């Protein structure tokens, strides 16, 4: 499994617990999503969980920014491919 905060692969990963309400919301927002499969390979490793809250928050902010940047790059790539065709 992969830690969403540090990106390391570890067997000491704690999965994200989702309440039944959160699962319903996720399924409503993303039709066809399979939360058990989607979230099965991601969580937070023991090392990151042991960090102080402020350090974990910094890592989380960095991970979120990285995901947003990756999404923007994917959008640009798709736009360029459409122009080429």
N, C-alpha and C positions, 0 to 999 in steps of 0.2 A: 504494500500500500504506500501511497505517497502523502507526505505531509504538505498541506496546503500553505503552511506558513514558511517553511524553510526549503521545501522542494525535495528533501531527502526521501529515499525509499527506506522503509523500516518495517519490521514486524511488530514494533511497539507503537502502533497507531490506534488512537481512540476515535472511533467513528462518531459522526455527528448524530446525536439523537434528535429525531424529529417527532413532534407531537402529532396525533391524528389530524388535528386542525391544520398544522403546517403541511402535512402530506397532501391533504385535500386542496389547499391553496396552490401548492406546487403543481399538482396535476391539472388544476384549472388554468393556471398561467401558461403551462407548457403541455398542451394536449399530447398524449402518447408517451410522455416521459415515464420511465420506470425508476422511481426514486431508489429502490433497493439496489438496482444495478448501477445507476448513475453515481450514487454516493458510496458505493461499496469500496472503491479504490482510493478514496480520499478521506482524510481526517487530520488530526493533529498528533504529532509524535510526542513521546514522553519528555524529550529534551525541551521542546517548545512549551509544553504544559508546565514544566518546572521553572520557566522564566517568570520574572515579575510581570504583572499585568501590563505595565507601560511598555515593556520590551515586546511582549506578545502583540500589543496593539500596533506598534511600529511595524512589525513583520506583517501583520494583517493588512495594514494600509499599503505597504509595499506590494503585497500579493494582489490586492485589488487593483492597484494602479497598473501592475503588469498585465492583468487580465484585460483591463480596458484598452491598454496599448495594443495588445495582441488582437483584440476584436477590431480596433481601428485599422490595423494593418491588413486584416482579412477583408474588411470592407473595401479598402483601396485596391487590393489585388483583384477582387471580384469586379470592381468598376473598370479596371484596366483590361481585364479579360473580355468584358462586354464590348469595350471600344475596339478591341482587336478584331472581333468577329463582325 
